[in-house]
Amino acid sequence: MGKHLYNLGIVGYRLAIRLISPFNQKAKQWVIGRKNWQNKLARSVEKLDFNKPVMWFHASSLGEFEQGRPVMEALKKKNSFNLVLTFFSPSGYELIKNWPTADLICYLPIDTDKNAADFIKLIKPDMAIFIKYEFWYHYLNNLNNQQIKTYLISARFYPGQLFFKSWAKWYRNLLFMIDKIYVQDKVSADLLSGIGYYSVELAGDTRYDRVAELGKNTDGFPEIEAFVNNEKLFIAGSSWPLDEAVICKYINKYPHKYKYLIAPHDIGKSHLNKIEKQLQVPCQRYSDYDVNKPARVLLLDTIGMLSRVYKYAKVAYIGGAFKEGLHNILEPAAYGVPVITGPDHTGFPEGPEMEKAGALVRIKNYDDFENNLNRWVDYDIRQPVAYAARQFIQSHKGATQKIVTDIESLLSWLNKN
């Protein structure tokens, strides 16, 4: 019964995506990316060297890719193998499709038994590694039936998930098709052992290793440096309208306490226009920045830069915690940048942990925001928070090496055989 319902859900999802694709760019990319996928993949695999093992990594989207990236890079640095990387979402694939570390990057075909069997036959994986989640029945079943080693890394589980419902045995069995699961926290490990799954290791979160590497970044951005011009820089990362209302009010009141860089979650022209209308001070967009024109605010209207731009900040505000869901607070912390968020970081364990470590402050309203930002202008007040942020990242490193050590032992055996 469970399998039939699952298959119906897959059919319904595919139909829904096709119906909205004429009106939604992301859905359109999803459909086009999978069109004639067998023929496209058959041509792509010709560049693989099947005398070497094939390791298949799957990420749902960009965030999961960033979690798996340090593992992939560490393995590639020391070992000889074909790296095949798949994405479910266009927001991951379109940004990473030219990543040079991978030998082949493509969309994951939708999960049907035929698609899974055809895909696995074409890429011939010696092992499969899923990042954080993505429990596709037909892929896992085919891998399991062919005795292809399958891992799940950087996983997190919650008590309310379907796996842990007494009536969801069919779905729970998907976990037992995975040879080993590397979890981020003890809660996840305990939940798995509670249902009789014991091939689990508490490895930690690979994101800390990734952002720690970002913290060593030496890339320069001349336009950003010209804009900052030796003043203190405040960065608002992944902001939403509720965040921007607070931020713009502060900028208008204190235009000269900082230079301000806003990197909104939505970089569409209409949203950028709305931000500009709230501001009463000179503002420019990064894509057409002119150093000869005045600006106290710079709108970052590009994708892929923000994680490396935090190096210029003295204080960072990370959006989403008023309503939408908190974005990445680890990236600024890796540079030793104190972090401010909205009130709700529920569901993001790094939030309460960073707050407890003294590296993050939550605000409830504009007055909280103003008080903290005004205090942190002072170096002596800001610096202990900056130190706590950097130390927090350093103290959580190490998950990548635990995972890589295990995988390398299997990879070594495959190379010998």
N, C-alpha and C positions, 0 to 999 in steps of 0.2 A: 504493500500500500504506500509506504513512504517513498519508494523509488518512483512510483507512478505519479505521485503528487509533485515530486522534485522535477520530473521530466515535463510535467504540465507547466510548472513555474518557469522553467527554462524557455519553453515555447512561448509563453506569455510575455516574458521579458524581451525576447528577440522581436516579437511582433510589436510591442510597445515602442521599442527603440526605432524600428523602421517607420512607424506611424508618425513619430515626432521629428524624425531626421530632417524633413524639409524645412522645419521651423527652428531647429536647434543645432548650432554649429558643432557642439561636442558630440551629439548623437549622430550627426552626419559623418563626422570623422570616424566614429565607431563603426558605422556600416561600411563606409568606403574602405577602411583599413582591413576589413575581413573579406572583402569581395574577392572571389577567385583565390583564396588564400593557399589552396593546395598547389596551384601552378606557381604562384609567387615563391612559396617556400621551397618547392622542388628546385627552382633555379638558384635560390639563395644557399641551400645546403651544399651546392657544388664547390663552394669555396672552403668548406670545412675539410680538415685532414682527419679522416676516420681511422688513421693509424694511431691517433691520440685519443684519450678518453673524452667523452662529451659530458659536460656538466651543465644542466639546465637550471637556471634561476628564474623564478616567477615573482613579479611584484605587481600588486594591484595598480598602484599609481606612483606618483613622484615621491611621496612620503615614505612608502615601503621600499622604494629603490634606494633612498638615502640611508635607510637602515641596513640594507643588504650590501651597499656599496663598499664599506670597509672590508667585509668578508671577501667579496669578489676581488678587490684590489690586492688584498694580502695573499690570496691564493694565486693570482696571476703573477705576482712578483717573484714567486719561488718555484712555480710548477708549470709543466707543459700540458695544456689541455685545451679543448674547444669550449669557449664560454658562450652558451646560448641564453639570451635574456628575453623574456616575454613580459608584456604588459596587458592588463585588462582595460585600462582607461586611456583615452587619448591624451589626457593631461600629463600622463607619465611618458607615453611613447613619443609624442610629438616633440617633447623637450630633450629626450635622451637618445633618440634614434640614431644619432651620429657619434655616440660615446665610443671612443676608440679602444677601450679595454675589452669590450665584447667582440666576439667573432661574428655573431649574428644577433640582430634585434628585430623582433616582430610582435604583432598582436597575438594574444592567445585566442584561438578559435573558440567560439562558444561551446559550452560543455555538453556535448552529446556523445554517445558511445562511439559512433563512427568518426566524429571529429577527433576525439581523444586517441583512438586507435591509429588513425591516419597520421596525426601529428607526431606521435611517438615513433611510428615506423619511419617517418622521414628524418627526424633529428637523431634517432638512435641514442638516447641518453643512457649513460652509465650510472648517473645518479640525478635526482631531482631535488631542488631546494626551494621551498615556498617561504616567503618572507611575511612574518607577522600573522597573517590569516589567509583567506581564500581556500575554502574547503570544497573543491570541485569533485563531485562524486565520480564521474566517469574517468577523469584523469587519474585520480587516486586509485580507483579500482583497476584500471589498466596497468598502472605502474606496479601495483601490488601483485597482480596476476603474473606479470613478467619478472617478478622478483628484482625489480630495479630499486636500489636503495633510495629512500625518500625521507627528507628531513624538513622540519619546520623550525625556523629560527626567529629570534626576537618576538616570540609569541606572548600574548597576554590573554588571560581568561577571567571571566567574571561569574559570580554565583548565579546571575539571572540568565545566562546564556542557555540556548536550546540544548547543548550537550549535556547539561546537568539536570534536565527535567526527567522525571521518572518515566514519562510516557514517550520520550524521544529516543528510544533505543536505536532505531535505524540510523538517525543522524549521528548519534554518538559513536556508532561503529566506524564512521569515517576516520576518527582519530586513530583507531587501531590498524588502519592501513598505512600509517606513518611509522617509519622505523625508529625515529627519535625526535623528540621535541625539546628545543632549547627555549626556556621561558625567561621572562624579564624579572619576575618577582615570586616570592614564596607563596603568595595567595594562589597563583596559577599552578605552581607545583603541587600544592595541597589539594586543589580541586581535581587535578588529573589523577593523583594517587587515590582520591576518594571514589573514583569510578573504576579503579583497577588498572589504570594506565601507569606503568612504572618506568618506562623508558624515557625518562625526563631528566633534564639537567637545568639547574638554576644557574644560568650563565650571565644574566644581566642584560642591559639594553645596549645594542651596538651603536645607537645614536650618539652616545657619549664619546665613543672612539671617533666617530665621524666629525663631530663638532670640535673635538680636541685638535684634529688635523686642520680644520678650518681656522682655528685660533692661531695657527702658525702661518697663515696665509700672508704673503708679501705682495700680492697683486696691488697695483696702484691704479687709481681712477682720477686722472688729472682734473676732470670737470668737478668731481666731488671735492677734491682738495682746493680748487680755486674758489668754489662756493663757500667752503668752511672758512678759509682764509684765517687760520689760527684762532678762531673763536671756538667756544664750546658748542658741540653739536648734539642736539636731541633727535633721536630717530623714533618714529612711530611705524612699527612693522606690521603688515597684514591687518590694517585697520578697517573697521566697518563704520557705518554711519553713526551709531551710538558713541563709538570711540571718538570719531572725528568731531562731533559736536563739542565734546569736552576739550579736545586738543586745540581746536580752532579758537575757542573762547579764551584759552590761556594765551595763545599766540597773539591774539588781538590786544590783550591786556599787557603782555610782557614781550613785545617784539624784539627787544635787545638783550634779554637774559641769555638766549641761546640763538644759534642758527637752527633751523628746523627742517628736517627731511621727513616727508610722509610717503610711505610705500603702501598704498591701499590694497586691500584684497582684490578689489575690482578695479582694473585699470582701463575700463571702457571710457570713452570720451565723455559720455553723459555724466558718469560718476565723478570724473575729474573736474568737470564743469561745476558740479554741486559743491565740491570742496572749495574751489576757487571763489565761489560766490559767498562762502562763509568767512573768507579771509579779508581783513582790512589792511593788509600789509603787502608789499611787493612779493610776487610769487612767480616762479618759472617752472616749466616741465623739463625733466632731465633730457628728453629726446631732442629738444631744441634750445638747450641752455646756452646763454650768451653771457660770458664773464663781464662784458661791458655794460650790461643792463642790471639795474638794482634787483636784489632778491633777498628776502629774509627767510623765505620758504622755498624748498625744492620738492616737487612732486616726482617720485620715482615711477615713471610710467613704462618700465621694462620688466621682463620676467628673468629670473636667474641670477640677479646681482646682489640681492638684499643680504644674503648670508655673508658675503665678503665685504659689504659696505659697513657692517656693524663695527668694524675695526676703527672707524673714525668717531664713533659715538662716545659721549660721556655718560649719557643716560638713554635707556631704550624703553619704550612702551610697546607691549605686544597685545594686539587686538583680539577680539572675539569673546572675551570673558564677561561681557555684559549680557550676551544672549546667544551668539552663534556657536561658540566652542573655541577654546583657547588655541592659539597658533603656537609656533615653535619658540619657546622661551630659552632653549639651550644654546641657540646660535649666538645671541649677544653675550650670554654668560661666559662662553668660551673665550671671548676677548676681554673678560673682566669688566663687563659693562653691567651696572646695576639695572634691575628690571622692575618695571611697574606693569601691573595688569588690572583688569576689571575685577569684580567681586567673585566670580564663579570659575574656579579651576577644577571643579568636580570631574572625575574621570581622567584626570591627567596627573598621575602620581608624582611627576617631577615638580608640579606646582606647589603642593603642600611641603614637599621635601626642601625645595629651594627657599620657601618662606621660612621654614624652621631653621635653615642654615644661615639666615640673615642676608640672603642674596636677592630677595624679591619682596616687593610690597604690593599688597592689594589695595585698590581704592574702591570706595562705594559711590562716590559722587565727585563733582567738580572740586569742591573744597579740599577733599583728600588729595586730589591730583595736584592742585596748586601748592599745597603745603609741602608735599614731598619734593616736587620739582624745584621749588624755591630753596629748600634746605640743601638739595644736592648740587646747587651751584657752588657751594663751599667745598673745596677739595678735601679738607680734613674730615668733613662729615660723609662725603661720598666715598672716600677711599677704602674704609673698612668694608663697605658693602661690595665694592668692586673686587676686593681681595677674596671675600666670601664666595662671590660668583665664580671666580676662576678656580678656587679650591674645590668647590662643589663639583665642577666638571671633572677635575683631575681625580677626585676620589671615587668616581663612578666608572672609570675606564676599565677595560680588560675583557669585556664580553667577546670581542672579536677573536682574541687569541685562543680562548677556550673552544670556540666553535671551529676555528681553522685547524687547531691541533688534531681534533677528531677527524675532520674531513680529509686532511692531508694523509692520515694513515691509510684510509681507504683509497685515496688517489694514488698513493705510492704502490699499493697492491695492484691496482688496475694497470699502472704503467708497466709493471713487471709481468703482467699476464696478457 
